[in-house]
Every structure is written in structure tokens, then in C-alpha cells.
């Protein structure tokens, strides 16, 4: 059964940073997918594009795309 994380998971204590890049286009990654074969990193766009295909077999779906909507003017 898959372990799905929609927010930061304290057990992993890892936040995707600007150094983490989308495997499809090179943009900043906000989604990390763990499969049996390893991890994939995606921007929000490509994560959403591939979610239907990858989600059923993912061991973990770590999604920080909500950070795109944060108000950073505070």
C-alpha cells in the first residue's frame, strides 16, 4: 500500500529546495515520487500530468506544491 504525503512529513524531515529540479523540464521540483525503482522529482505541472499514471504504484507521493500559493510578502 502506498504512503501518501500531501504536506511535509516530519518522519522524513526533508523539504524540497530550489536545488531540486523537475526530471521532465528542469523547473523547481515541488513533488517527489518514490517508486520501487527510485525517486522522481517533478514541478507542479508535470507532477499533475503524471499523477494518474504513477500514483497507483507510488510508495510515497510527497507534494509541496501548496508552497506555490504561500503569501511571501509577510
C-alpha positions as CSV (number, residue, x, y, z in Angstrom):
1,X,0.0,0.0,0.0
2,X,1.3,3.5,-0.9
3,X,2.3,6.1,1.7
4,X,1.0,9.4,0.5
5,X,2.2,12.7,1.9
6,X,0.5,15.9,0.9
7,X,2.4,18.1,3.4
8,X,5.8,17.9,5.0
9,X,6.3,14.6,6.7
10,X,8.1,15.0,10.0
11,X,9.4,11.4,9.7
12,X,11.4,12.3,6.5
13,X,12.4,15.8,7.8
14,X,13.2,16.8,4.2
15,X,12.0,19.9,2.3
16,X,12.5,20.2,-1.5
17,X,14.7,23.2,-2.2
18,X,15.4,25.3,-5.2
19,X,18.3,22.9,-6.0
20,X,15.8,20.1,-6.6
21,X,14.8,20.2,-10.3
22,X,12.0,18.6,-12.2
23,X,13.2,15.5,-14.1
24,X,11.0,16.5,-17.1
25,X,11.7,20.1,-17.6
26,X,14.3,21.3,-15.1
27,X,12.0,23.7,-13.2
28,X,12.0,23.8,-9.4
29,X,10.6,20.5,-8.1
30,X,7.7,20.5,-5.7
31,X,6.8,16.8,-5.9
32,X,8.9,13.8,-5.1
33,X,7.6,10.4,-6.1
34,X,9.2,7.3,-4.6
35,X,8.8,4.2,-6.7
36,X,10.4,0.7,-6.3
37,X,13.0,1.8,-8.9
38,X,13.9,5.1,-7.1
39,X,12.7,8.7,-6.8
40,X,11.4,11.1,-9.4
41,X,11.2,14.8,-9.0
42,X,8.6,16.9,-10.7
43,X,7.4,20.5,-10.9
44,X,3.8,21.0,-10.0
45,X,2.8,20.9,-13.7
46,X,4.5,17.6,-14.5
47,X,3.5,16.1,-11.2
48,X,-0.1,16.7,-12.0
49,X,0.4,15.5,-15.6
50,X,1.9,12.1,-14.5
51,X,-0.1,11.6,-11.3
52,X,-2.8,9.4,-12.7
53,X,-0.2,7.0,-14.1
54,X,2.3,7.0,-11.2
55,X,0.1,7.4,-8.1
56,X,-1.3,3.9,-8.0
57,X,2.2,2.3,-7.9
58,X,4.0,5.0,-5.8
59,X,5.4,4.0,-2.5
60,X,5.3,7.7,-1.5
61,X,3.9,10.9,-3.1
62,X,5.5,13.9,-1.4
63,X,3.7,17.1,-2.6
64,X,4.9,20.5,-1.6
65,X,3.1,22.3,-4.4
66,X,1.0,24.2,-1.9
67,X,4.1,26.3,-1.3
68,X,3.4,28.0,-4.6
69,X,0.3,29.6,-3.1
70,X,2.0,30.9,0.1
71,X,2.0,34.6,0.7
72,X,5.6,35.6,0.9
73,X,5.0,39.3,1.5
74,X,4.7,38.9,5.2
